[in-house]
Amino acid sequence: MSFSVGQVARLAGVTVRALHHYDELGLLSPSERSGAGYRRYAEADLERLQQVLFYRELGFGLEEIAAILDDPASDEMTHLRRQHELLTLRIGRLRDMVAAVEIAMEARSRNIALTPEERFEVFGDFRPEEHEAEAERRWGGGEEYAESRRRVAAYTKADWLQLQAEGAGIVADLVAAMKAGLPADAEQVMDLAERHRGYISRWFYPCTPAIHRGLGQLYVSDPRFTATFEAMAPGLAAYLCAAVEANAARL
């Protein structure tokens, strides 16, 4: 049994133009042609299209998808397991973000300030003030340090929860990309590094590509930073550093 391009478009919820584009890229070429030369898609083609759409939903580029699907070491079950893991990570991250946003909304509506109890709840065992002297020694003379202190001093519990949820989301996506085997200089991973740079600029200080590159080096040169990232996923510190470097070079 085979299907026309129009039938496949309706079944999959994509446009005919998209299917033609996939064919031109060699990402999804129909197995058959009608007597008049029209594209005809077999069952195997539909299975490959499903894989393409799953990976697209996960944010992969078309060239990356083609490389993944054409890897002779991967079969359909391998792809499904990988997609299941990535989607599960994303669902968990979104649930955490929803909870954090709901708390932030409640806090905003009541104008809650950061009390000592809330401070402990937000930071746990980490004490930012214990790192204040070293931070001032490293960056105290710069405008970025002054700007960061100014912003942070005004943050409420809701701000800290939102900040942490956003940061955790970036880390979760980096871990997922690393586990999926994407190289640090892949476009999707560089985009994650750019999200990380934007996150710093939004919450702390304007982070230029040069400053971001310096931070990336710090993640692998300072054992405390390295240990923090390695606790999230082995190899994450070096992976993020390489992604930051590649993104800075791209910019």
DORO-981287 format. One record per residue: residue in three letters; x, y, z of N, C-alpha, C, CB in turn. Coordinates in pm, whole numbers, padded with zeros to 5 digits, always signed. Glycine has a CB too. Layout:
<sites>
alaXYZXYZXYZXYZ
...
</sites>
This chain:
<sites>
met+00086-00119+00000+00000+00000+00000+00089+00123+00000-00097+00001+00123
ser+00054+00221-00082+00131+00344-00087+00037+00464-00082+00218+00350-00215
phe+00095+00580-00056+00016+00701-00035+00071+00814-00122+00016+00743+00115
ser-00019+00900-00167+00024+01017-00243+00079+01122-00148-00093+01075-00326
val+00146+01222-00203+00203+01329-00120+00093+01405-00046+00286+01426-00207
gly-00022+01422-00111-00133+01490-00046-00188+01411+00071-00242+01518-00144
gln-00200+01280+00052-00250+01195+00161-00155+01196+00280-00270+01050+00111
val-00025+01188+00252+00074+01190+00361+00070+01324+00433+00216+01162+00306
ala+00056+01431+00359+00050+01564+00420-00067+01573+00517+00038+01673+00313
arg-00183+01520+00476-00301+01524+00563-00283+01432+00685-00426+01483+00484
leu-00226+01315+00664-00207+01221+00775-00112+01276+00881-00153+01089+00722
ala-00004+01338+00835+00102+01382+00928+00084+01525+00976+00236+01369+00862
gly-00008+01598+00915-00028+01737+00957+00084+01828+00913-00043+01743+01105
val+00144+01799+00796+00249+01885+00741+00204+01933+00605+00387+01809+00731
thr+00278+02026+00548+00242+02078+00418+00306+01994+00307+00283+02225+00406
val+00247+01999+00191+00306+01933+00074+00442+01994+00043+00211+01943-00049
arg+00453+02124+00060+00581+02191+00036+00689+02136+00128+00568+02342+00056
ala+00654+02110+00255+00753+02055+00350+00800+01918+00303+00693+02046+00492
leu+00706+01834+00256+00744+01701+00208+00834+01711+00086+00618+01619+00173
his+00805+01804-00004+00892+01824-00120+01031+01868-00074+00832+01929-00216
his+01036+01954+00028+01164+02003+00079+01244+01888+00141+01142+02115+00183
tyr+01176+01803+00217+01244+01687+00276+01301+01597+00166+01147+01606+00365
asp+01228+01583+00058+01274+01501-00053+01398+01563-00118+01162+01483-00158
glu+01394+01695-00138+01508+01764-00199+01634+01752-00115+01475+01911-00221
leu+01616+01750+00018+01730+01738+00109+01780+01594+00122+01693+01791+00246
gly+01703+01499+00072+01738+01359+00091+01702+01308+00228+01884+01340+00067
leu+01624+01387+00301+01583+01349+00436+01471+01245+00432+01538+01472+00516
leu+01380+01262+00338+01267+01169+00323+01230+01162+00175+01144+01214+00410
ser+01283+01064+00109+01253+01046-00034+01155+00931-00049+01384+01020-00116
pro+01045+00952-00120+00945+00845-00136+01005+00725-00208+00822+00897-00213
ser+00961+00608-00167+01018+00484-00222+00967+00454-00362+00986+00369-00131
glu+00854+00512-00398+00793+00475-00525+00755+00599-00606+00671+00388-00501
arg+00730+00575-00733+00675+00678-00823+00560+00615-00902+00786+00737-00920
ser+00459+00693-00923+00347+00643-01003+00388+00639-01150+00221+00732-00983
gly+00301+00582-01234+00331+00577-01376+00349+00715-01435+00221+00503-01450
ala+00283+00815-01375+00295+00952-01424+00410+01027-01358+00165+01028-01400
gly+00487+00958-01270+00603+01021-01208+00575+01089-01076+00659+01119-01300
tyr+00454+01072-01022+00421+01136-00894+00478+01056-00777+00268+01153-00880
arg+00510+01127-00669+00565+01063-00549+00460+00972-00485+00612+01169-00448
arg+00506+00853-00441+00422+00759-00368+00501+00712-00246+00378+00639-00458
tyr+00439+00724-00128+00507+00692-00003+00463+00555+00049+00479+00800+00103
ala+00559+00470+00083+00532+00338+00138+00525+00346+00292+00641+00236+00094
glu+00490+00235+00355+00480+00231+00502+00613+00269+00567+00437+00091+00548
ala+00722+00220+00511+00853+00253+00567+00882+00403+00561+00963+00176+00493
asp+00835+00467+00455+00853+00612+00443+00777+00686+00553+00807+00661+00304
leu+00657+00637+00584+00577+00699+00689+00645+00683+00826+00436+00639+00692
glu+00708+00567+00848+00780+00548+00974+00896+00645+00985+00832+00403+00984
arg+00967+00667+00874+01078+00763+00877+01026+00905+00897+01161+00754+00745
leu+00914+00938+00836+00855+01071+00855+00820+01092+01002+00730+01088+00766
gln+00767+00989+01066+00735+01001+01208+00860+01034+01289+00671+00872+01260
gln+00972+00968+01257+01097+00996+01327+01142+01140+01302+01208+00898+01283
val+01129+01185+01177+01166+01323+01143+01085+01422+01227+01143+01350+00992
leu+00955+01400+01235+00868+01492+01308+00895+01489+01458+00721+01459+01281
phe+00926+01371+01512+00962+01363+01654+01086+01446+01682+00986+01216+01696
tyr+01190+01429+01600+01314+01502+01622+01296+01652+01597+01424+01447+01532
arg+01212+01688+01502+01183+01830+01479+01118+01892+01602+01092+01849+01355
glu+01025+01819+01662+00956+01867+01782+01055+01887+01896+00846+01770+01824
leu+01161+01808+01897+01263+01819+02001+01366+01928+01971+01333+01686+02019
gly+01350+01994+01856+01436+02109+01827+01557+02080+01741+01482+02167+01953
phe+01569+01961+01685+01683+01927+01602+01666+01989+01463+01699+01774+01592
gly+01779+02028+01402+01779+02080+01267+01766+01967+01166+01905+02161+01240
leu+01727+02000+01044+01704+01897+00943+01831+01821+00908+01646+01960+00817
glu+01944+01890+00899+02070+01822+00869+02109+01728+00982+02182+01923+00844
glu+02086+01772+01106+02116+01685+01221+02027+01562+01220+02098+01763+01354
ile+01899+01580+01186+01807+01467+01181+01851+01366+01075+01663+01515+01152
ala+01892+01418+00960+01936+01327+00853+02055+01245+00899+01972+01407+00725
ala+02151+01309+00967+02269+01237+01014+02231+01132+01119+02370+01335+01072
ile+02138+01167+01206+02096+01074+01312+02024+00953+01251+02003+01144+01413
leu+01932+00979+01160+01852+00870+01103+01933+00780+01010+01734+00927+01028
asp+02037+00837+00949+02119+00758+00856+02235+00688+00925+02172+00847+00746
asp+02245+00703+01056+02350+00634+01132+02322+00484+01128+02357+00687+01279
pro+02411+00405+01069+02384+00260+01057+02379+00189+01192+02490+00194+00970
ala+02433+00252+01297+02435+00187+01428+02303+00205+01503+02548+00242+01513
ser+02211+00286+01449+02085+00314+01518+01968+00253+01442+02064+00466+01534
asp+01881+00183+01517+01759+00131+01456+01639+00208+01510+01743-00020+01484
glu+01519+00169+01469+01399+00244+01508+01381+00245+01660+01275+00183+01442
met+01408+00132+01727+01391+00127+01871+01491+00219+01942+01407-00016+01921
thr+01612+00229+01888+01712+00321+01945+01661+00464+01939+01847+00309+01871
his+01605+00501+01825+01551+00637+01810+01435+00660+01907+01504+00662+01665
leu+01348+00563+01919+01232+00579+02008+01276+00592+02153+01137+00461+01992
arg+01375+00512+02194+01424+00523+02332+01485+00660+02356+01526+00413+02362
arg+01564+00707+02259+01628+00839+02274+01522+00948+02282+01724+00866+02156
gln+01422+00942+02194+01317+01044+02194+01237+01040+02324+01224+01024+02074
his+01211+00919+02373+01138+00905+02499+01215+00970+02614+01112+00758+02531
glu+01346+00948+02617+01428+01007+02723+01428+01159+02715+01571+00955+02716
leu+01446+01213+02593+01450+01358+02576+01315+01422+02611+01489+01394+02432
leu+01206+01358+02567+01073+01412+02597+01042+01404+02746+00966+01337+02518
thr+01086+01296+02812+01064+01284+02956+01138+01393+03032+01108+01145+03005
leu+01262+01420+02989+01339+01529+03051+01267+01663+03033+01481+01536+02991
arg+01215+01684+02911+01148+01812+02884+01019+01824+02966+01116+01825+02734
ile+00944+01714+02976+00820+01717+03055+00850+01750+03200+00746+01582+03045
gly+00954+01686+03255+00991+01714+03393+01032+01858+03414+01104+01623+03436
arg+01109+01910+03317+01151+02051+03327+01030+02144+03320+01250+02085+03215
leu+00938+02116+03229+00820+02202+03216+00734+02197+03342+00738+02161+03094
arg+00722+02078+03403+00645+02069+03527+00708+02153+03636+00634+01923+03572
asp+00842+02146+03646+00913+02226+03746+00893+02375+03720+01063+02192+03747
met+00898+02412+03593+00881+02553+03559+00740+02601+03589+00914+02576+03412
val+00640+02517+03559+00502+02554+03590+00486+02578+03740+00404+02444+03542
ala+00543+02487+03821+00532+02503+03966+00600+02631+04011+00593+02382+04038
ala+00719+02659+03954+00792+02779+03993+00716+02905+03952+00931+02780+03932
val+00657+02903+03834+00581+03019+03787+00459+03042+03876+00538+03001+03641
glu+00390+02934+03914+00274+02948+04001+00312+03010+04135+00207+02813+04023
ile+00425+02964+04190+00473+03022+04316+00510+03169+04295+00594+02943+04371
ala+00576+03197+04182+00616+03335+04154+00494+03426+04140+00699+03340+04026
met+00389+03375+04075+00267+03454+04060+00206+03486+04196+00166+03379+03973
glu+00202+03385+04282+00146+03405+04416+00229+03506+04494+00139+03273+04492
ala+00361+03491+04484+00449+03582+04557+00434+03725+04506+00595+03537+04545
arg+00426+03740+04374+00410+03874+04317+00279+03937+04362+00415+03867+04163
ser+00173+03858+04362+00043+03914+04398+00040+03963+04543-00067+03811+04377
arg+00125+03903+04628+00128+03941+04769+00247+04028+04806+00128+03817+04856
asn+00329+04064+04707+00448+04145+04731+00537+04086+04841+00407+04287+04769
ile+00565+03957+04827+00646+03888+04928+00793+03926+04913+00628+03735+04918
ala+00855+03969+05022+00998+03997+05024+01073+03870+05064+01031+04114+05121
leu+01205+03870+05041+01286+03753+05071+01326+03754+05218+01412+03748+04979
thr+01252+03679+05298+01283+03667+05441+01398+03568+05459+01158+03622+05521
pro+01458+03563+05579+01565+03463+05603+01519+03320+05576+01616+03474+05746
glu+01396+03287+05615+01344+03154+05592+01332+03124+05442+01208+03137+05660
glu+01280+03221+05368+01266+03203+05224+01402+03196+05156+01183+03318+05164
arg+01497+03273+05209+01632+03271+05155+01691+03131+05167+01722+03373+05228
phe+01670+03067+05281+01719+02930+05300+01648+02835+05205+01698+02885+05446
glu+01517+02858+05186+01440+02772+05098+01490+02781+04954+01293+02807+05104
val+01525+02902+04913+01569+02923+04775+01709+02869+04752+01564+03072+04741
phe+01801+02897+04844+01942+02863+04823+01984+02732+04886+02028+02972+04875
gly+01904+02677+04978+01944+02553+05045+02069+02575+05127+01967+02442+04943
asp+02166+02484+05111+02290+02495+05187+02388+02596+05128+02355+02361+05195
phe+02361+02643+05007+02451+02739+04944+02433+02877+05008+02425+02746+04792
arg+02543+02944+05036+02540+03076+05096+02614+03174+05005+02604+03075+05238
pro+02539+03256+04928+02604+03350+04836+02704+03442+04905+02501+03433+04764
glu+02674+03482+05029+02762+03576+05098+02901+03519+05124+02700+03619+05228
glu+02909+03384+05130+03039+03323+05154+03132+03337+05034+03022+03176+05188
his+03075+03366+04918+03154+03383+04797+03172+03531+04760+03088+03309+04681
glu+03119+03617+04842+03120+03760+04812+03263+03814+04802+03043+03837+04918
ala+03350+03777+04899+03486+03831+04901+03563+03790+04775+03561+03782+05026
glu+03550+03663+04736+03622+03618+04616+03564+03683+04491+03616+03465+04604
ala+03433+03696+04485+03371+03760+04369+03420+03904+04355+03218+03757+04381
glu+03430+03972+04469+03477+04111+04464+03624+04116+04423+03458+04179+04601
arg+03703+04018+04469+03844+04016+04432+03859+03992+04282+03920+03907+04511
arg+03777+03902+04227+03786+03869+04084+03732+03980+03995+03711+03740+04056
trp+03615+04032+04033+03544+04121+03940+03502+04256+04002+03422+04051+03888
gly+03546+04282+04122+03496+04399+04196+03516+04532+04126+03560+04405+04328
gly+03618+04543+04043+03643+04672+03979+03565+04694+03851+03788+04686+03949
gly+03487+04597+03810+03418+04608+03682+03275+04656+03694+03419+04477+03613
glu+03225+04710+03584+03087+04756+03580+02989+04639+03595+03059+04832+03450
glu+03030+04522+03542+02941+04405+03549+02915+04365+03693+03002+04287+03471
tyr+03020+04370+03775+03006+04333+03916+02910+04428+03987+03144+04334+03986
ala+02925+04557+03963+02837+04657+04025+02693+04639+03979+02885+04799+03994
glu+02676+04611+03849+02541+04592+03796+02476+04467+03856+02544+04581+03643
ser+02553+04360+03869+02501+04236+03925+02458+04258+04070+02605+04124+03917
arg+02539+04326+04150+02504+04352+04289+02378+04437+04299+02621+04422+04361
arg+02366+04534+04209+02248+04621+04212+02121+04543+04184+02263+04735+04110
arg+02127+04456+04082+02008+04379+04045+01972+04277+04155+02030+04307+03912
val+02072+04203+04198+02047+04095+04294+01991+04148+04425+02177+04017+04320
ala+02034+04266+04464+01989+04322+04591+01839+04345+04593+02061+04453+04619
ala+01778+04360+04475+01635+04390+04468+01549+04266+04443+01608+04491+04360
tyr+01611+04149+04428+01534+04030+04393+01454+03977+04512+01626+03923+04341
thr+01330+03938+04482+01244+03875+04581+01254+03723+04567+01096+03923+04566
lys+01184+03652+04654+01180+03506+04643+01127+03465+04506+01091+03446+04755
ala+01025+03533+04458+00968+03499+04328+01072+03514+04218+00847+03587+04299
asp+01152+03620+04225+01257+03641+04126+01358+03526+04129+01328+03774+04151
trp+01400+03488+04250+01499+03381+04262+01443+03248+04210+01544+03367+04408
leu+01317+03220+04239+01258+03096+04191+01249+03095+04039+01119+03077+04252
gln+01211+03207+03982+01203+03216+03836+01341+03204+03775+01136+03348+03793
leu+01438+03271+03836+01576+03265+03789+01627+03121+03789+01666+03354+03877
gln+01604+03052+03900+01652+02915+03912+01581+02821+03815+01634+02866+04054
ala+01452+02840+03795+01377+02755+03702+01428+02773+03559+01227+02787+03709
glu+01455+02897+03523+01506+02922+03388+01644+02860+03369+01512+03073+03360
gly+01730+02878+03470+01864+02819+03462+01859+02668+03456+01948+02863+03580
ala+01772+02607+03536+01758+02461+03536+01709+02411+03401+01663+02416+03647
gly+01624+02488+03336+01574+02448+03204+01686+02446+03101+01463+02542+03159
ile+01773+02546+03105+01885+02550+03011+01977+02431+03035+01964+02682+03026
val+02006+02403+03162+02094+02290+03195+02031+02158+03149+02121+02286+03347
ala+01902+02142+03170+01833+02019+03129+01844+01999+02979+01686+02021+03171
asp+01828+02106+02901+01838+02095+02756+01981+02064+02712+01788+02224+02689
leu+02080+02122+02784+02221+02092+02753+02252+01945+02781+02314+02182+02836
val+02204+01896+02893+02227+01755+02928+02163+01664+02824+02171+01723+03069
ala+02041+01698+02782+01972+01618+02681+02049+01616+02550+01831+01671+02659
ala+02100+01733+02509+02177+01741+02384+02305+01660+02395+02210+01888+02351
met+02371+01668+02510+02495+01593+02530+02469+01443+02526+02561+01632+02664
lys+02363+01399+02594+02330+01257+02595+02286+01207+02459+02222+01229+02697
ala+02231+01297+02378+02190+01259+02243+02309+01249+02147+02089+01359+02189
gly+02427+01287+02195+02547+01276+02114+02572+01394+02022+02541+01154+02033
leu+02503+01507+02043+02526+01624+01959+02660+01687+01994+02412+01727+01976
pro+02742+01720+01894+02869+01787+01924+02845+01927+01979+02957+01794+01799
ala+02941+01977+02057+02925+02107+02122+02913+02221+02023+03040+02133+02215
asp+02966+02202+01900+02957+02308+01801+02840+02289+01704+03086+02316+01723
ala+02748+02197+01737+02626+02184+01657+02541+02310+01675+02547+02056+01696
glu+02467+02346+01573+02390+02471+01578+02295+02473+01697+02311+02490+01449
gln+02227+02361+01723+02132+02356+01834+02202+02378+01968+02057+02222+01835
val+02321+02321+01983+02393+02335+02109+02447+02477+02124+02508+02233+02117
met+02495+02536+02016+02538+02677+02022+02420+02768+02057+02601+02720+01888
asp+02301+02733+02007+02182+02811+02043+02154+02801+02193+02060+02762+01963
leu+02180+02684+02251+02164+02669+02397+02266+02755+02471+02180+02521+02438
ala+02389+02760+02419+02491+02846+02480+02449+02992+02472+02628+02826+02411
glu+02386+03029+02361+02338+03167+02347+02224+03194+02444+02291+03194+02202
arg+02138+03094+02467+02035+03109+02571+02098+03132+02707+01943+02985+02576
his+02205+03060+02734+02276+03075+02861+02333+03216+02874+02389+02971+02872
arg+02390+03268+02766+02443+03405+02768+02330+03506+02791+02518+03436+02635
gly+02218+03485+02724+02104+03575+02744+02049+03569+02885+01994+03541+02646
tyr+02052+03449+02942+02008+03429+03081+02093+03513+03176+02015+03280+03120
ile+02223+03510+03160+02314+03589+03245+02287+03738+03225+02462+03556+03214
ser+02271+03779+03099+02246+03921+03070+02114+03968+03131+02246+03945+02919
arg+02014+03881+03128+01882+03919+03177+01877+03929+03330+01778+03818+03129
trp+01951+03841+03397+01939+03834+03542+02053+03900+03620+01930+03691+03582
phe+02171+03914+03557+02285+03961+03635+02353+04084+03575+02385+03851+03648
tyr+02407+04073+03457+02479+04185+03397+02489+04161+03247+02621+04201+03461
pro+02513+04267+03168+02529+04247+03023+02649+04156+02996+02548+04382+02951
cys+02622+04041+02938+02725+03940+02916+02761+03935+02768+02677+03799+02965
thr+02873+03996+02731+02919+03994+02593+02974+03856+02558+03027+04103+02570
pro+02989+03824+02430+03050+03696+02395+03188+03676+02457+03061+03684+02245
ala+03266+03784+02467+03399+03773+02527+03390+03738+02676+03477+03904+02509
ile+03298+03803+02747+03279+03772+02889+03228+03630+02905+03181+03872+02954
his+03136+03591+02817+03081+03456+02823+03190+03351+02801+02969+03438+02719
arg+03282+03381+02708+03393+03289+02683+03478+03273+02809+03479+03340+02566
gly+03501+03384+02881+03576+03377+03005+03505+03294+03110+03602+03516+03057
leu+03373+03305+03116+03297+03224+03210+03308+03075+03175+03150+03267+03210
gly+03300+03045+03045+03313+02906+03003+03446+02847+03047+03299+02896+02853
gln+03554+02923+03036+03684+02876+03081+03686+02855+03232+03794+02974+03040
leu+03616+02942+03303+03610+02931+03449+03542+02801+03491+03536+03051+03509
tyr+03444+02758+03413+03370+02636+03447+03460+02512+03449+03255+02616+03349
val+03567+02515+03370+03657+02399+03366+03786+02421+03443+03689+02363+03224
ser+03818+02548+03474+03944+02575+03544+03927+02586+03695+04005+02704+03492
asp+03808+02621+03742+03781+02634+03885+03713+02505+03932+03693+02759+03915
pro+03778+02430+04022+03722+02301+04066+03582+02311+04123+03812+02238+04168
arg+03549+02422+04187+03416+02436+04246+03308+02447+04139+03410+02558+04339
phe+03336+02527+04035+03241+02535+03924+03230+02401+03854+03284+02644+03823
thr+03345+02338+03829+03345+02209+03760+03264+02106+03836+03489+02159+03740
ala+03285+02102+03968+03213+02003+04051+03062+02026+04045+03261+02010+04197
thr+03021+02152+04040+02877+02182+04033+02816+02126+03907+02854+02334+04040
phe+02883+02149+03792+02830+02098+03665+02842+01947+03654+02903+02164+03549
glu+02952+01891+03705+02970+01747+03697+02866+01673+03781+03111+01708+03742
ala+02819+01737+03888+02715+01674+03970+02584+01663+03893+02693+01755+04099
met+02563+01753+03798+02442+01748+03715+02453+01640+03607+02417+01885+03649
ala+02572+01629+03547+02597+01526+03445+02747+01520+03419+02518+01556+03312
pro+02807+01403+03425+02951+01391+03397+02985+01445+03259+02997+01245+03409
gly+03086+01531+03253+03128+01589+03126+03058+01718+03090+03106+01492+03018
leu+02962+01762+03172+02882+01880+03137+02966+02007+03139+02765+01894+03233
ala+03059+02021+03233+03140+02143+03241+03217+02165+03112+03237+02135+03361
ala+03287+02062+03065+03364+02074+02942+03273+02094+02821+03452+01950+02922
tyr+03158+02028+02821+03063+02039+02710+03010+02182+02699+02946+01940+02728
leu+02972+02240+02813+02922+02378+02813+03032+02474+02773+02866+02415+02951
cys+03153+02452+02825+03266+02539+02789+03288+02537+02639+03393+02494+02863
ala+03288+02419+02579+03310+02408+02434+03196+02473+02356+03324+02261+02394
ala+03073+02458+02404+02958+02519+02337+02966+02672+02344+02826+02470+02398
val+03005+02723+02461+03021+02869+02477+03129+02920+02384+03056+02903+02624
glu+03241+02848+02374+03351+02888+02286+03305+02890+02140+03471+02793+02302
ala+03234+02785+02098+03186+02777+01960+03086+02889+01931+03122+02639+01934
asn+02998+02916+02026+02900+03022+02005+02965+03159+01999+02796+03020+02115
ala+03064+03182+02085+03135+03311+02084+03205+03331+01949+03239+03318+02200
ala+03266+03224+01896+03332+03233+01766+03229+03259+01656+03410+03104+01736
arg+03111+03195+01667+03005+03216+01569+02957+03360+01569+02887+03123+01596
leu+02946+03420+01688+02896+03556+01700+03003+03658+01657+02852+03585+01844
</sites>
